[in-house]
Amino acid sequence: MSMTSTTVSAPAAIDAVYYMTKDLNRARAFYEGVLGLKSTMEIQGDGGGSFVEYVLGNGSTFGLGHIPDAPWHESGGVMFAVDDVQAALDRAKSAGAAVIYDTLETPACTMAWVTDTEGNSFGLHRRKDGTVG
């Protein structure tokens, strides 16, 4: 495996666990009804993506999203907090990751989704307010 000689900082935290949905309203009804989750943020991203986040009691975040043009697949993946989403995405691709969704800007964050060499999905994520976890 070839990696660049640039020093890579490890992720600072897990920002969120996100599930991508076929029908965001249906998924919201399920999680809000079954678990009593209360929305803490709703986002309309560039390109038509829609997202809802729930900050849980310990400060961790669970999110649901729908991106109309992205291929849907069963998901649930960790979102790693990184300093530079594009640089992390480039490193992931050079190590064999497949891109699910290239860099996406929302009002709250920048993210990209990839699969690892085993087919597991994960996000590369940077909150615009600079917080992590």
N, C-alpha and C positions, 0 to 999 in steps of 0.2 A: 504494500500500500504506500503510495507516495503522498506525503504531506508537505506543505510549505514550511520553510524554516522560520516563519514568523511565529513568535510566541503567542500561544492561544490561551486565553483566560478561561477557566472553567465556569460553567453557569453559576450565577449568584444564588439562584433559588428556583423553585418550581413556581411559576406565576399562576398557572391555572390548569385544570383538567377540563378539556372541551370535547363535546360530542357534536359532530356535524349531523344535520338532520335532512330528511327529505321534505318534511312539513314542520316548520318551526312552531307554528301555532299548536299543532297536535302534540309535539314534544313538550312545549311549555305547559299545556294543560295536564299532561301526564305527571311531570316532575313537580309542578306546583300543587297538583291535587294529591298525589301520593305522598310526597315528602313535605308539603307545606312550605316550599321554597318561596321566598319573596324576591322579586326582581330588584337588583340594586343598580343596574345600568342596562339601557337598551341602546344599541348602536346601529345606525345605517351606514355601512361602509361604502367606499368608492366601488363602483362596479356592481352595485345592487345587492351586496351581501347584507344580511341582517343577523344580529347577534343579541343575545340576552345573557347577562351575568348575574350570579348569585354569590354574594360574599357570605360565607358561612361563619358560625360563631367563633372559630379560632382565627379568622382573617383569611383563610384560604378561599379560593374562588373556583366555582364550577360554572361552566358556560355551555350554552347551546348556540349553534350557528347554522346558517343556511347561505350557501354561495351558489346562485343559480347556474353559473357556467362551469363550476368545478364538478368533476365526476364524483358521484356519491359512492361511499363504501362504508361498511360498518366501521365505526371508529370509536374513539375514546383514546385520547393520547395526552401525554404530558406536554406542557408548553414550557420549554426551558427559557429562562431569562438570560438573554445575551446582550452584550454591549452593541453589537453591530449585526443586524439580521442578515444583510446581504453578504457580509464576509463569512458568517457562519453557514449560510446557505451554500456559498461557493465551496467551502471546505467539505460540507456534507456531500455535495454532488461529486466532488473529486474523489471522495471515499466510497462512492458507489450508491449513494442514496438516490432514490427516484423522487422527483418532485410531484407532489399531489397538487399543490397550489403555490405558485410563485409569490413573491413579495406582495402583500396586500396592506394598504394604508387604511386605517380607520381613524375616527377622531381621537380614540383613546390609545391606539397602539400601532405598531408595525409587526407583521407576522408573516411567516411562510410555513407550509406544511410539507413534510417529506416522509418517505418510508425508509427505514434502515435496511440493512442487507438481509434481514430476516423477514421483511414485509410488515413490520410494526410501524405504525404512524406516530409522529411526534411533531410538535410545533417549535419553531424558533421565534422568540417573542421579545419585544421591547416596549415597555409602557412609556408613553410620552411624558408622563409626570415624573419619570425617573425612579419610581418605587419598584420593588421586586417582592415576590412571594405573596 
